Structures are given as structure tokens and as C-alpha cells.
Amino acid sequence: MSNELRVIISGGGTGGHIFPAVSIANAVKALQPEAKILFVGALGRMEMQRVPAAGYDIKGLPIQGFDRKNLLKNIKVLYKIWKSQRMARQIIREFRPQVAVGVGGYASGPTLNIAAAMGIPCLLQEQNSYAGVTNKLLAKKASKICVAYEGMERFFPAEKIMLTGNPVRQQLLASTTSRTEALQSFGLDPTKQTILLVGGSLGARTINESLLQHLDLVRESNIQFIWQTGKYYHQQIMDQLDKVGKPANLVVTDFISDMAAAYQAADLVISRAGAGSISEFCLLGKPVILVPSPNVAEDHQTKNALALVNRQAALYVKDAEAPAQLLALAIDTVKDKAKLQSLSDNILKMALPNSAEIIAKEVIKLAQHGN
């Protein structure tokens, strides 16, 4: 084998798949700076912008997921899968990787299938507590499967599983901002308790409605709120607040670029239950109320949330019940210092640090020694 390490990384569709992929690539580069890394994604999906922005080359496949509602449309999908497999074979022949990494999402299917058929060792990274369809299908062909939750033997061969955790944004862990500095950066009072509401980059309608419907509770609470509405909902929410009056103790923004400061400012976080966010809360020891999105495959966010709730490491409100219950629960919780401390202690116990580096070492090992 030549000394030059060549790694192909495939998957994407959502930030939850793309971020760990880039994080693993960065960790491989940190260990072996001369490594050549090529990404393979799905044409038209966000990885085609996010990966080049992170400094890596990417090839796009015309792959798309099956339409479960309109079965006739799947004739076109089957053709795209066939075409993607042919393109993946050509990409692999030209790039000559020694190892292939799949991070989930349907884009990883053709690439990892072909890589395995060509005798290239494959590593899968599964972010969620309920395995995605693509990773379940690829499991038999994989040499190693890196997971973030215990009990994944339900989905994968036990002898291939390695509990590594999910790679998270390194800048969150490297931040030296104090709580006082973080609160002042949002124009807030360091002596008051603060709740952070985040619904992901696009926002979450339910979390937004839960606050909008209870602005009276916000005003009366003597607690501060930082509210990331998401760009999609921001203007509509600002128009509503203009009509009814924005409470003085409420900071509203469409997007928070410095999440390290936002987390540092918050005594309690309200969030969806994506795997990446949960991994961040664990590593930071953040008390959190999770509101799982019902609009995800296999309802995996609820399963992610319950993995924490069952260890008293988070609170959980169903999406349908959130507008009625969420804000009152959050205000009661943030006032209960013993509860916050207990949640923080328990979620910290679930943290799995250095995930990206651990996975990167496995990638390099597979490249050097095969299966």
C-alpha cells in the first residue's frame, strides 16, 4: 500500500449527517495531514454547498429516496439508483480509496455498496438511537459501525459495533466565554436565569408557537429568554410581536451564529431532539427540555429523547402537547436549582468526548489493515 491515505466519505441530506462527516474528515486530516479525502453526496442537497465550504471536494450523484406515497414515481427512483451505482463505481475507480465511510442518508447507499463489492473496507457512522434505513441495509457489508447510543445490537451485528459518540462542533467545546460575557453579548442581565429556545437552522413551528401563545408568562416570569426563531418564521413572528408588544426580557433572532455563547448564557435549553444537538448538550452538561420533531423518519427524534429521559438526563414534551405545556414547564424547571443540577449531572454522564478523533483512528486503521 502507498503511504498516501485516500478516504471516500459519503452521505448527507441534512446537517445531522453532513456535520459529523466533515468533523471526521477534519480529524483524519489532523492525524494525517497528507490524506486525500473525497466526499460523495446527492445532487441538489445541502452537502453540495456545505462540504466545499469546509474545504473538501465533493462529487454529486442523482440519487433520491423512495416515494412511499406514490409508488409509480419509484420507477424513476430505481433508474436514478442504477445510474448512481454506475457513477459511484467510476468515482471509486478514479479516486482509488483505501477505505469508505458512510454517515447515513440515501446518498451513502450506492457509494458504500460499490466500495464493499470492490473489496474496500467500509466504516459506518450512525448518529441516532434508532438506526437509519441506509445504514441498516449497509451493516452486513461494513467492517466497523460507530454508534452514539448503547443497545444498537437491535440493528447491527454486535461484533462490528463501537460506541464512539457523535462528532460535535469543536468551537463549542473550545469556547472560553464566561456566562457573564455571554449574557452581556445578548444585552441580558447576568444576575437573572435564562432560557434558550432553538428549533434548528430553519426553526421549529411548534417551539415558536409555544412561546408566542404565552407571552404573558414570559412578561411575568422575571426570567430572560433568547429565542432563535429560524429564518423561515422570523418575519412573521416579528410582525406579530410588533402588534402585541415584545416583552423586554425576550431577545429574538432569526439565527444565532455564536452557539457557544448562547449555550453558555443559558441555564436551560429548549430544543428539538436531533442527534447532533443531543451530543452537544451531553458534552456541555446542559439541562434541556426536548421537543422531538414528528416529521422525521421512523420517529427517531422521540427515540433519541427517550434515551436521555430514561436516565433522568433530560425532560421531554410531545410536539402535540408543547403549545399548552412547554413554557410553563420550562419556567418551573429553570427556577428549580436542584432539578437543573440533577439534569446537568445526569446528561454529563452520557457524554462521549473525542468522537471525531476516535472514529478517524478507526478509519486509518481500516485503510492500513483492511478488515
C-alpha positions in Angstrom: 0.0 0.0 0.0 1.3 3.5 -0.8 1.8 5.9 2.2 -0.8 8.3 0.9 -4.1 7.8 2.7 -7.1 8.1 0.5 -10.6 8.2 2.1 -14.0 8.5 0.5 -16.8 9.8 2.7 -20.5 9.5 1.6 -23.8 10.6 2.9 -25.8 13.8 3.7 -29.2 15.3 3.0 -29.3 17.1 6.4 -26.9 18.9 8.7 -27.2 16.0 11.1 -25.4 13.8 8.5 -23.1 16.4 7.0 -21.6 17.9 10.2 -20.3 14.6 11.5 -18.9 13.8 8.1 -16.9 17.0 7.9 -15.8 16.6 11.5 -14.5 13.0 10.8 -12.6 14.4 7.7 -11.1 17.2 9.8 -9.9 14.6 12.4 -8.4 12.4 9.7 -6.5 15.4 8.3 -5.3 16.3 11.8 -3.8 12.8 12.2 -2.6 12.5 8.7 -2.2 16.0 7.0 -1.3 14.5 3.6 -4.5 12.4 3.4 -6.7 12.8 0.3 -10.4 13.0 1.1 -13.3 12.9 -1.4 -16.9 13.3 -0.4 -19.8 11.9 -2.4 -23.3 13.4 -1.9 -26.7 13.8 -3.5 -27.1 16.4 -6.2 -29.3 19.3 -5.1 -28.9 18.6 -1.4 -27.1 20.8 1.1 -23.9 18.8 1.2 -23.1 20.1 -2.3 -22.6 23.6 -0.7 -21.6 22.8 2.9 -18.8 20.4 2.0 -16.9 22.7 -0.4 -17.3 25.5 2.2 -15.5 23.3 4.6 -12.6 22.9 2.1 -13.3 19.5 0.6 -14.0 18.2 -2.9 -17.4 16.6 -3.4 -19.0 14.6 -6.3 -22.8 14.5 -6.6 -25.0 11.5 -7.5 -28.5 11.8 -8.9 -29.8 9.6 -6.1 -33.1 10.3 -4.3 -35.1 8.5 -1.7 -38.1 6.2 -2.3 -41.5 7.9 -2.5 -43.7 5.9 -0.1 -46.9 7.6 -1.0 -46.7 7.5 -4.8 -45.2 4.1 -5.8 -45.3 4.8 -9.5 -42.7 7.6 -9.0 -40.3 4.9 -7.8 -39.7 3.7 -11.4 -37.7 7.0 -11.8 -36.0 6.5 -8.4 -34.9 2.9 -9.4 -33.3 4.3 -12.6 -31.5 7.0 -10.5 -30.2 4.4 -8.1 -28.9 2.3 -11.0 -27.3 5.4 -12.6 -25.8 6.4 -9.2 -24.3 3.0 -8.7 -22.6 3.3 -12.1 -21.3 6.7 -11.3 -20.1 5.6 -7.9 -18.1 2.8 -9.5 -16.4 5.3 -11.8 -15.7 7.7 -8.9 -14.2 4.9 -6.8 -12.1 3.6 -9.7 -10.7 7.1 -10.4 -10.1 8.1 -6.8 -8.8 4.6 -5.5 -9.8 5.0 -1.9 -8.4 2.6 0.7 -11.4 3.0 3.0 -15.0 4.2 2.6 -17.0 6.0 5.3 -20.8 6.2 5.3 -22.6 8.7 7.6 -26.2 7.9 6.6 -28.7 9.4 4.3 -29.6 7.8 1.0 -26.5 9.3 -0.8 -24.3 6.8 1.0 -26.1 3.7 -0.3 -24.6 3.4 -3.8 -21.1 4.5 -2.8 -20.8 2.1 0.1 -22.4 -0.7 -1.8 -20.0 -0.4 -4.7 -17.0 0.1 -2.3 -17.8 -3.1 -0.4 -18.3 -5.0 -3.7 -14.8 -3.8 -4.8 -13.3 -5.1 -1.6 -12.7 -1.7 0.0 -13.3 -1.8 3.8 -16.2 0.3 5.0 -17.0 2.1 8.2 -20.5 3.4 9.1 -21.3 6.2 11.5 -24.9 6.1 12.9 -25.9 9.3 14.8 -29.3 8.3 16.1 -30.5 5.8 18.7 -32.8 4.4 16.0 -30.7 3.4 13.0 -31.5 4.9 9.6 -32.7 2.7 6.7 -29.5 3.1 4.6 -27.1 2.2 7.5 -29.3 -0.8 8.4 -29.1 -2.0 4.7 -25.3 -1.5 4.6 -24.5 -3.0 8.0 -23.7 -6.5 6.7 -21.1 -5.1 4.3 -19.4 -2.8 6.9 -16.2 -3.7 8.7 -16.9 -1.3 11.6 -20.1 0.6 12.8 -19.5 3.6 15.1 -22.6 4.5 17.2 -23.6 7.1 19.7 -26.0 5.1 21.8 -25.9 1.8 23.7 -28.2 -1.0 22.7 -27.6 -0.7 18.9 -27.3 -4.5 18.7 -31.0 -4.3 17.8 -29.9 -3.0 14.3 -26.3 -4.1 13.7 -24.1 -7.1 14.3 -22.7 -6.7 17.8 -19.2 -7.6 16.9 -18.9 -4.7 14.5 -20.3 -2.0 16.9 -18.0 0.6 18.5 -19.5 3.1 20.9 -17.8 6.4 19.9 -20.5 9.1 20.3 -21.2 11.8 17.7 -18.6 14.3 16.5 -19.7 17.8 17.6 -18.7 21.3 16.6 -15.3 21.8 18.2 -15.7 25.5 18.7 -18.4 24.8 21.3 -16.0 22.9 23.4 -13.1 25.3 22.9 -15.0 28.4 23.9 -13.6 30.5 26.8 -16.5 32.9 27.0 -17.8 33.2 30.6 -21.6 33.1 31.4 -21.5 36.9 32.2 -19.8 37.8 29.0 -22.2 35.5 27.0 -25.2 37.2 28.6 -23.9 40.7 28.0 -23.3 39.8 24.4 -27.1 39.3 24.1 -27.8 42.5 26.1 -29.0 40.5 29.1 -28.7 40.7 32.9 -26.0 38.2 34.3 -27.9 38.0 37.6 -31.1 36.5 36.0 -31.9 33.0 34.9 -32.0 32.5 31.2 -33.9 30.1 28.9 -32.6 29.4 25.3 -35.1 28.2 22.6 -33.7 26.8 19.4 -35.6 24.9 16.7 -32.7 24.2 14.3 -31.5 26.4 11.4 -34.9 26.6 9.8 -36.7 26.9 13.1 -39.5 24.8 14.6 -43.1 25.9 14.3 -44.2 24.1 17.5 -41.5 25.7 19.7 -42.2 29.1 18.2 -46.0 28.7 18.8 -45.3 27.5 22.4 -43.7 30.9 23.2 -46.0 33.1 21.1 -49.1 31.8 22.8 -47.7 32.5 26.2 -46.1 36.0 26.0 -48.0 36.8 29.3 -46.0 34.1 31.1 -42.8 35.5 29.6 -43.6 39.0 30.8 -44.5 37.9 34.3 -41.7 35.4 34.8 -38.7 37.6 35.8 -36.7 35.2 33.6 -34.8 36.1 30.4 -35.4 34.3 27.1 -33.1 34.0 24.0 -35.3 32.9 21.1 -33.9 31.6 17.8 -37.0 31.6 15.5 -35.3 30.3 12.4 -35.1 32.3 9.2 -38.3 30.8 7.8 -40.5 32.1 10.6 -38.7 35.2 11.7 -40.5 38.0 9.8 -44.0 36.6 10.6 -43.1 36.4 14.3 -41.6 40.0 14.3 -44.8 41.2 12.7 -46.9 39.6 15.5 -44.6 40.9 18.2 -45.0 44.4 16.7 -48.8 44.2 17.1 -48.8 42.8 20.7 -45.6 44.3 22.1 -42.3 42.4 22.6 -41.6 41.7 26.2 -38.4 43.5 27.4 -37.0 40.2 28.8 -37.1 38.5 25.4 -34.3 38.6 22.8 -35.5 37.5 19.4 -33.2 36.5 16.5 -33.6 34.5 13.3 -30.2 32.8 13.6 -27.5 32.5 16.3 -24.0 32.4 14.8 -22.2 32.1 18.1 -23.9 29.0 19.6 -21.1 28.6 22.1 -22.1 32.0 23.7 -25.8 31.0 23.5 -25.3 27.7 25.3 -23.0 29.5 27.9 -25.7 32.1 28.6 -28.5 29.5 29.0 -29.4 27.9 32.3 -31.9 25.7 30.4 -32.3 24.9 26.7 -35.5 24.0 24.8 -34.6 22.1 21.6 -35.6 19.5 19.0 -34.0 16.1 19.6 -31.6 15.8 16.7 -28.7 13.5 17.4 -26.0 16.2 16.9 -27.7 18.7 19.3 -28.1 16.0 21.9 -24.4 15.1 21.7 -23.6 18.8 22.3 -25.9 19.0 25.3 -24.2 15.9 26.8 -20.7 17.2 26.3 -21.6 20.7 27.7 -23.8 19.3 30.6 -26.7 21.5 29.6 -30.1 21.0 31.2 -32.6 20.6 28.3 -36.3 20.1 27.5 -36.6 18.1 24.3 -39.5 18.5 21.9 -38.9 15.8 19.3 -39.9 16.6 15.7 -42.7 14.3 14.5 -41.7 14.9 10.9 -38.6 12.6 10.8 -38.0 9.1 9.5 -39.0 6.3 12.0 -39.8 9.0 14.6 -36.1 8.7 15.5 -36.1 12.0 17.5 -38.5 10.7 20.0 -36.3 7.6 20.5 -33.3 9.9 20.9 -35.1 11.9 23.5 -36.3 8.8 25.5 -32.7 7.5 25.6 -32.0 10.6 27.8 -35.3 10.7 29.7 -34.9 7.1 30.8 -31.7 8.2 32.6 -33.2 11.3 34.1 -30.8 13.3 31.8 -33.5 15.4 30.0 -37.1 16.4 30.1 -39.4 15.7 27.2 -42.6 17.2 25.9 -44.5 15.7 22.9 -44.8 18.0 19.9 -48.6 18.0 20.1 -48.6 18.9 23.8 -45.9 21.6 23.6 -48.1 24.7 22.9 -50.1 24.0 26.1 -47.4 22.7 28.4 -43.9 23.7 27.3 -43.4 27.2 28.5 -44.9 26.7 32.0 -42.7 23.6 32.4 -39.6 25.5 31.3 -40.2 28.4 33.8 -40.9 26.0 36.7 -37.7 24.0 35.8 -35.3 26.9 35.5 -36.4 28.2 38.9 -35.6 24.8 40.5 -31.8 24.8 41.0 -31.7 21.2 42.4 -33.6 20.0 39.3 -31.2 21.9 36.9 -28.2 20.4 38.8 -29.6 16.9 38.6 -30.3 17.2 34.8 -26.8 18.6 34.3 -25.1 15.8 36.3 -27.0 13.1 34.5 -26.6 14.3 31.0 -22.8 14.8 31.5 -22.6 11.1 32.4 -23.8 10.3 28.8 -21.1 12.4 27.1 -18.7 10.6 24.8 -15.8 13.0 24.1 -13.2 13.0 21.3 -15.6 11.1 19.0 -14.2 12.5 15.7 -10.7 11.6 16.6 -11.7 8.1 17.8 -13.6 7.4 14.5 -10.7 8.9 12.5 -8.3 6.5 14.1 -10.6 3.6 13.1 -10.8 4.9 9.6 -7.0 5.0 9.3 -6.7 1.5 10.9 -9.1 0.1 8.3 -7.2 1.7 5.5 -4.0 0.2 6.7 -5.1 -3.2 7.6 -8.4 -3.8 5.8 -11.0 -5.9 7.5 
